[in-house]
Every structure is written in structure tokens, then in C-alpha cells.
Amino acid sequence: MGRDAADRAAEALLRPDPVLGVPIPAYDGRSLPNVTSSIVRALGHELTGAPAPLPPLAPGLDPFDGRRAEGPIVLFLVDGLGWYPSDRSEGFVAGGFPAEWSDRLRPISSVFPTTTTVALTSLSAGQPPSRHGIVGHRVYLPAYGAVTEVLRMSPIGVAAPETLTGPEWRTESVSGAPNIFRRGLPGVAVSRDRFEGTGFTRILYEGAEFVGFSTAGDLAHRLAEVLRRPTPPPLILAYWDELDTVEHLRGPRPELASFEAGLIARILAAAADRIPPERARDTTVLITSDHGQVSVDRAQEISIDREPSILPHLWHPPGGDRRAGFFAARPGELDSLRAALQARLPPGAHLLSTRAAVERGLFGPPPYHPELLTRLGDLLVLLPSPASLTYRVPGVAARAYLRTGAHGGLEPEELLVPLATGRLSDLLATGSGR
């Protein structure tokens, strides 16, 4: 896709909804969970159970064009790799990907909110947030009566992780849509060693074989091991987290994204160099991301726990994250909460009814998770960058470091992500780094 065509495609994805005034992820064929639907179709797999999958990627986006895959598919998710602000084509090619990969680079939308817990659940299930019900980094779960940090599977303010995942815990208590592995698709998940067995990892990969790695070199080695098997799995889902980590610390910078593209190219090249050539030729690689990031400024942070005009009207602590917050009002106090928030928000912020946002499709189409509106609360706040929201539980120490990059909202840098595709053998020319 040429630069002009890519820019036009990005502009179309960013058109604001006439009612909400913000863009809505393109769940009809140009968003992250549609990638999963295309992969399932390319593998010739019929998902068991409900709900029905979203449509596959739109024509021109689907790398398989409706055909069957010739061999294994590697879906490589790079946390934090947005379509903006870096020059995607130059960044990928300069990073070590062949020039033809830039020609196949496309913008797609993430989901909303644009945060890891929501996007990865959508990718692993091929479903929008409206159906799986994981609607933020922090989510109010009525079964536990608590706002929960989904990555840690513990209520906010609780230092120990995994306090909700006892012996009887099941993934369906949090997610309303099983992942594609639980629906019969054989596959392998390649992710950090330390994530194995956590509640969130179970939501994403339960039913798949988990293969852990520790370093970039170890990731290349583990990918090669899986692909060298006499009968490799049809789908390998690999997750890389380092770009998101450094962007949170240093802010989103083009040079960081370009460096990570080069590292990913070397990882994949090293894996390709360690498997039979015909296997590398038959293996399709798709690279995409869960979200991008925007810069945030501590001086423009709104600390909800220090806002006496807002706190008395809240039923429970806000859900969501730094860029998109969900607020539930005490009975009879919705108007008071709305007025208090409106008075505190900066110019350019959006204060929306969550019901209206659901009805307009911001979280995706029905059938809705039965707790969707309860988990969301009454009001949605979207802030313009570099502003952000925080809520610290009284008595709990703040983080020891400052974050200068964040995500979760609907600004172009957060919402749009790349989709790059090619054959694994294409990357052999980049050098294996042996």
C-alpha cells in the first residue's frame, strides 16, 4: 500500500462518530479481532460454541484473500507499536524488514479501550469488548464487588497478585467469550516465562500449549523449536512486551519503535534460519499491536482520589485507566457526578454516557456481555493528551517511577496500529544474528 493510500485509510478509520464525537473502532472488518477471524478462516477451522466470530478482515487487508494458509501462521503481537507517530514504512525497512513488507503494511484500528487487557482478550477470542466484557485495565466485577486490576487479577489496592484466582476460579467469571483455543483451534502461545499460569494468561491462552521465553534470543530459539516440529501447530501466537515498557518510561518515540522493528526482524530471521527452508517458505507471519501510546504530563494529571467534588458521588472507584475512565454514580447522584466531572475536565475532554457509547458501537456489536453496563458504570471520560487520570487507593504507595507514555483513549496515536504480513523466509536476508 502506497503512502497516500495508507494515509487515506488511516483518515477513514479516524472519522468521528456524529453522535459521540470520537472515532469508533472498525469492528466490521478493519480492527484487531477481525485479524483473528481471518486467521481462523485461513486455517479452515470452524469454531465450536458461541458467540459467532466477527467478520474477517476486509478485502485488501486480509493477507490470505479468503484462501487457505499453506502452512503454519505466526501471529506476532508487539505491545505498544502504534501506526503513529513514526513513519511505519521507513521504520520497518530501516529496522531490517524487506522493502516489500512495507508495501504490505496497513493501518487497522485496535479496540476500545486501547489497552492491553482489552485488546489481547479481543485478539485471542476474535471478539469485541462488548461481548467478552473485559473493558479496561481496571474493571468493576460485580461477582467480587470490587474494581479489579485484570493483569494482576486482584482488587485495586491489594498488593498480592492473583488473590481472586483460587482453586474454583474459572476464566468465564471474567471473560464472556472463550478464546479460540478453547473453541477447538490447536495452537501454541509463546510469551514471557513469568506470565505462565496467571489468571489473565489463562483467559488468553487456556487450551493452547504455553511456551515460555526469557530474552529475545530465547524467543527466537523457542519459535524455531515449535516450527521445527514434524507437525507444527497451525497457529503460533507470540507476544513481545518490551516496546510498551520503554514507552511508558520514556514516552513514545519513533526511534524506539524503529529499534524494536529491527529487533523483531532479527528474532524472526534467527527462527527462520533454524528451521527447514520449505517450512520457512510455508510459514506466514502477521505482525500487529494492541495499541500505540501518547505522551502524558504529570502536571496535567487529574488525581480522582484527591478531588473532593467528585469522590462523594462515586459508587465505587473508577475503572478503566489513565486515558479513559469509567465512573459509576451513587443512586440518585448521576447528575451531580456529571456536573462535578464536567467542572474538572480540561478543554477537549469528552464526557459521554456509557449507555450511549454502547449503543453507538464503541465497544462493539451485540450480543452484549450480561454485565457490560454494570462493569462500565454510568459515565466515560476521555482526556486529550497530555492529560491523564489516576486513582490511588488511600494508604497505598504510589509507583516509584513516573510514566511519561500512556494509552487507553481514542487519539490517533492510541487507536491505530499496523498490520504487516509476509513469509517467514522473506526475513532470512536480514541475517540471523547467530
C-alpha positions in Angstrom: 0.0 0.0 0.0 1.5 3.4 -1.0 1.9 6.2 1.4 -1.1 8.2 0.1 -3.4 5.2 0.2 -2.2 4.3 3.7 -2.9 7.9 4.8 -6.4 7.8 3.3 -7.1 4.5 5.0 -5.9 5.9 8.4 -8.1 9.0 7.9 -11.1 6.9 7.3 -10.5 4.9 10.5 -10.3 8.1 12.4 -13.6 9.8 11.3 -15.5 10.7 14.4 -18.9 9.3 15.1 -21.5 12.0 14.6 -23.2 11.4 17.9 -20.3 10.6 20.2 -17.8 12.9 18.5 -15.0 10.3 18.7 -13.9 7.6 16.3 -15.3 4.0 16.7 -13.0 1.0 16.1 -13.8 -0.6 12.8 -15.2 -3.9 14.1 -16.8 -4.7 10.8 -13.5 -5.7 9.1 -10.6 -3.4 9.9 -9.9 -4.0 13.6 -7.7 -6.3 15.7 -10.3 -9.1 16.4 -11.0 -9.3 12.6 -7.4 -10.4 12.2 -8.3 -13.4 14.3 -11.3 -14.2 12.2 -9.2 -14.1 9.0 -6.7 -16.5 10.6 -9.4 -18.9 11.7 -10.8 -18.9 8.2 -7.4 -19.4 6.6 -6.8 -22.4 8.7 -10.2 -23.9 7.7 -11.3 -24.1 11.3 -15.0 -24.0 12.4 -15.1 -22.5 15.9 -17.3 -24.5 18.3 -19.8 -22.8 20.6 -20.9 -19.2 20.8 -20.7 -16.3 20.2 -20.3 -16.1 16.4 -17.0 -14.6 15.2 -16.6 -11.1 13.9 -16.2 -10.8 10.1 -12.7 -11.5 8.7 -10.6 -8.6 7.5 -12.0 -6.6 4.7 -10.8 -7.2 1.1 -7.4 -5.7 0.6 -6.5 -6.2 4.2 -6.8 -10.0 4.5 -3.3 -11.4 3.6 -4.9 -14.7 2.7 -7.6 -13.2 0.4 -10.0 -15.8 1.7 -7.7 -18.7 0.7 -6.3 -21.4 3.0 -2.9 -20.9 4.6 -0.1 -23.0 3.1 1.4 -23.8 6.4 1.7 -22.5 10.0 0.7 -18.9 10.9 2.8 -16.9 13.3 0.8 -14.0 14.8 3.4 -11.7 16.4 1.9 -9.1 18.8 4.2 -6.2 19.6 2.8 -4.4 22.6 2.8 -0.6 22.1 3.6 -0.4 18.4 1.2 2.3 17.1 0.7 3.4 13.5 1.7 6.9 14.6 3.9 8.8 15.2 6.7 7.1 13.5 7.0 6.6 9.7 5.8 3.0 9.6 7.4 2.0 6.2 10.7 3.6 6.8 10.8 2.3 10.4 10.1 -1.3 9.3 12.6 -1.2 6.4 15.3 0.6 8.4 14.7 -1.9 11.2 15.6 -4.8 8.9 12.3 -5.9 7.3 12.5 -6.4 3.5 11.2 -3.4 1.4 8.3 -5.5 0.1 7.0 -5.8 3.7 6.4 -2.0 3.7 4.2 -2.4 0.6 2.0 -4.8 2.6 1.8 -2.6 5.7 -1.7 -1.5 6.5 -3.3 0.6 9.3 -6.1 -1.1 11.3 -7.8 0.0 14.5 -7.4 -1.5 17.9 -10.4 -1.9 20.1 -11.7 0.4 22.8 -10.4 1.0 25.3 -7.0 0.9 23.7 -5.2 -1.0 26.4 -3.5 -4.4 26.7 -6.0 -6.4 28.7 -8.9 -5.4 26.4 -7.0 -5.7 23.1 -5.3 -9.0 23.8 -8.6 -10.6 25.0 -10.2 -9.4 21.8 -7.4 -10.9 19.7 -7.4 -14.2 21.5 -11.2 -14.6 21.3 -11.8 -12.9 17.9 -14.5 -10.9 19.7 -15.1 -7.2 20.6 -15.1 -5.9 24.2 -18.9 -5.7 24.1 -19.0 -9.5 24.1 -16.1 -10.6 26.3 -16.7 -7.9 28.9 -13.1 -7.0 29.8 -13.4 -3.3 29.3 -10.3 -1.8 30.9 -7.1 -2.2 32.8 -9.3 -1.9 35.8 -12.7 -3.4 35.7 -15.6 -3.5 38.2 -16.5 -7.1 38.6 -19.9 -7.4 40.4 -19.3 -11.0 41.4 -16.4 -9.9 43.6 -17.9 -6.4 44.4 -14.5 -4.9 43.6 -12.7 -2.9 40.9 -10.0 -5.4 39.8 -6.7 -5.0 38.0 -7.1 -7.6 35.3 -3.4 -8.1 34.7 -2.9 -9.0 38.4 -6.3 -10.5 39.0 -6.6 -8.7 42.3 -8.7 -5.9 43.6 -7.0 -2.5 43.4 -5.1 -1.7 46.5 -4.3 -5.3 47.2 -0.5 -5.8 47.0 -0.6 -9.6 46.4 -1.4 -10.7 42.8 -3.9 -13.4 41.9 -6.0 -13.2 45.0 -9.2 -13.8 43.0 -7.9 -16.9 41.2 -8.5 -19.7 43.8 -8.9 -23.4 43.0 -12.5 -22.9 41.8 -11.8 -19.8 39.7 -12.7 -20.1 36.0 -11.9 -17.7 33.1 -15.6 -17.3 32.3 -16.1 -15.5 35.6 -14.2 -12.6 34.0 -14.4 -13.1 30.2 -17.7 -13.8 28.5 -16.1 -15.1 25.3 -13.8 -18.1 25.3 -10.5 -17.8 23.4 -10.2 -19.6 20.0 -8.0 -22.3 21.6 -10.8 -23.3 23.9 -13.1 -23.4 20.9 -11.1 -26.1 19.2 -8.2 -24.4 17.3 -4.9 -26.1 18.1 -2.1 -23.7 18.8 0.9 -22.6 20.9 1.3 -19.4 22.8 4.8 -18.0 23.2 5.1 -15.5 25.9 7.2 -14.5 28.9 8.1 -17.2 31.4 6.7 -15.1 34.2 3.2 -14.9 32.7 2.7 -18.6 32.8 -0.3 -19.7 34.9 -1.7 -16.3 35.7 -5.4 -15.7 35.5 -5.0 -13.3 32.6 -2.8 -15.7 30.7 -5.4 -18.4 31.2 -8.1 -16.1 29.7 -5.9 -15.5 26.7 -4.4 -19.0 26.1 -6.2 -21.7 28.0 -6.5 -24.6 25.7 -3.2 -23.8 23.9 0.2 -25.1 24.7 2.2 -22.4 26.6 5.9 -22.0 25.7 7.8 -19.5 27.8 10.8 -17.4 26.9 13.1 -15.1 28.9 15.1 -13.0 26.3 15.0 -12.0 22.7 17.4 -14.8 21.8 15.4 -17.3 23.8 12.3 -16.2 21.9 13.9 -16.9 18.6 15.1 -20.3 19.8 11.7 -21.2 21.2 9.9 -20.1 18.0 12.3 -22.3 15.9 11.7 -25.2 18.2 8.0 -25.0 17.7 8.3 -24.6 13.9 10.7 -27.5 13.6 8.3 -30.0 14.9 7.3 -32.7 12.5 3.7 -31.4 12.6 3.9 -27.8 13.7 0.8 -26.2 15.3 -1.4 -24.3 12.8 -1.2 -21.1 14.9 1.6 -19.7 17.0 0.7 -16.6 18.9 3.8 -14.7 20.1 3.8 -11.7 22.4 6.6 -9.1 22.8 6.3 -6.6 25.6 9.5 -4.5 25.7 8.4 -1.6 23.5 5.4 -0.8 25.6 7.6 -1.0 28.8 10.1 1.5 27.5 7.4 3.8 26.0 5.7 4.0 29.4 9.0 5.1 30.9 10.4 7.3 28.2 7.4 8.3 26.1 6.5 7.3 22.6 9.5 8.0 20.3 10.0 7.0 16.6 13.5 5.8 17.3 12.2 3.3 20.0 9.7 1.8 17.5 12.3 1.6 14.8 14.7 -0.2 17.1 12.1 -2.7 18.2 11.2 -3.4 14.5 14.9 -4.2 13.9 15.0 -6.5 16.9 11.8 -8.3 15.9 13.2 -8.7 12.4 16.3 -10.3 13.9 14.2 -12.6 16.1 12.2 -13.8 13.2 15.2 -14.2 10.9 17.0 -16.2 13.6 14.0 -18.5 13.9 13.8 -18.8 10.1 17.4 -19.7 9.9 16.9 -22.6 12.3 14.1 -24.4 10.5 13.9 -26.3 7.2 13.8 -23.8 4.2 10.5 -25.2 3.0 8.9 -24.7 6.4 10.1 -21.1 6.4 8.6 -20.6 2.9 5.2 -22.0 4.0 5.0 -20.0 7.3 3.0 -16.8 7.2 3.9 -14.1 9.7 1.5 -11.4 10.7 2.8 -8.6 12.9 0.4 -6.2 14.7 -0.1 -4.5 18.0 -2.7 -3.8 20.7 -2.3 0.0 20.8 0.1 2.9 20.4 0.9 5.5 23.1 0.7 9.2 23.7 2.8 11.4 25.9 1.4 12.4 29.3 2.4 15.2 31.6 2.3 14.7 35.4 1.4 18.4 35.8 -1.8 17.7 33.8 -2.8 14.6 35.8 -6.2 14.5 37.4 -6.0 12.6 40.7 -9.6 11.4 41.3 -8.7 10.3 44.9 -7.9 14.0 45.7 -11.0 15.5 44.1 -13.5 16.2 47.0 -16.1 17.5 44.5 -16.1 14.1 42.7 -15.5 11.5 45.3 -18.8 11.8 47.3 -20.8 10.9 44.2 -18.9 7.7 43.3 -20.4 4.3 44.0 -17.0 2.7 43.7 -13.5 3.7 42.5 -13.3 4.4 38.8 -12.5 1.7 36.3 -10.5 2.0 33.1 -7.1 3.5 33.1 -5.1 6.8 32.7 -6.6 7.9 29.4 -10.2 6.5 29.6 -12.0 6.3 32.9 -15.4 4.8 33.8 -17.4 6.4 36.6 -20.4 4.8 38.5 -22.7 7.2 40.4 -24.3 6.6 43.7 -28.1 6.1 43.4 -29.7 9.4 42.5 -26.4 11.3 42.1 -25.7 10.8 38.4 -26.4 14.5 37.5 -24.2 15.6 40.4 -21.4 13.4 39.3 -21.7 14.5 35.7 -21.5 18.2 36.8 -18.6 17.6 39.1 -16.6 15.8 36.4 -17.5 18.5 33.8 -16.2 21.2 36.0 -12.9 19.5 36.5 -12.1 18.3 33.0 -9.8 20.2 30.6 -10.8 21.7 27.3 -11.0 19.0 24.6 -12.2 16.2 27.0 -15.2 14.1 26.2 -17.7 13.2 28.9 -20.0 10.5 27.5 -22.9 8.3 28.7 -21.6 4.7 28.7 -25.1 3.6 27.6 -24.9 5.9 24.5 -21.3 4.7 23.8 -22.5 1.1 23.9 -25.5 1.8 21.7 -23.3 3.6 19.1 -20.9 0.6 18.9 -17.9 2.0 20.7 -17.3 -1.4 22.4 -18.5 -3.5 19.5 -21.7 -5.1 18.3 -24.1 -7.3 20.3 -24.8 -9.8 21.8 -23.5 -7.9 24.8 -21.9 -9.4 27.9 -24.7 -9.5 30.5 -22.7 -7.3 32.9 -21.4 -4.9 30.3 -23.2 -1.7 31.6 -22.7 -2.7 35.2 -18.9 -3.1 34.6 -18.8 0.2 32.7 -20.8 2.4 35.1 -22.6 5.5 34.0 -20.1 7.9 32.5 -17.0 7.7 30.3 -14.2 10.3 30.4 -11.8 10.6 27.6 -9.0 13.1 28.0 -6.9 15.0 25.4 -3.2 14.3 25.7 -1.0 15.0 27.6 -3.7 14.9 30.4 -4.4 11.7 32.3 -6.5 10.2 35.2 -5.3 8.4 38.3 -6.9 6.9 41.3 -4.8 5.7 44.2 -6.3 3.7 47.0 -5.9 5.5 50.3 -2.9 4.2 52.2 -1.3 2.5 49.1 2.0 4.0 48.0 2.3 5.5 44.5 4.5 3.9 41.9 8.2 4.6 42.4 8.6 5.9 38.9 6.8 8.4 36.7 5.2 7.3 33.5 5.6 9.6 30.5 3.7 7.4 28.0 0.2 6.1 28.3 -2.7 4.7 26.2 -6.4 3.7 26.5 -8.0 6.6 24.7 -9.1 7.3 21.1 -6.4 9.7 19.8 -4.9 8.6 16.5 -1.6 7.5 18.2 -3.5 5.2 20.6 -6.2 3.8 18.3 -4.3 2.9 15.0 -1.9 0.0 14.8 0.0 -1.6 11.9 -0.7 -4.9 10.3 2.4 -6.2 8.4 2.4 -9.6 6.7 4.8 -11.8 4.8 6.5 -15.1 4.6 9.0 -16.1 7.3 11.5 -17.0 4.6 11.5 -13.3 3.4 13.4 -12.4 6.6 16.4 -14.6 6.1 18.1 -11.8 4.2 18.1 -9.7 7.4 20.6 -12.0 9.0 20.1 -14.5 11.7 22.4 -13.0 14.3 24.0 -16.4 15.1 
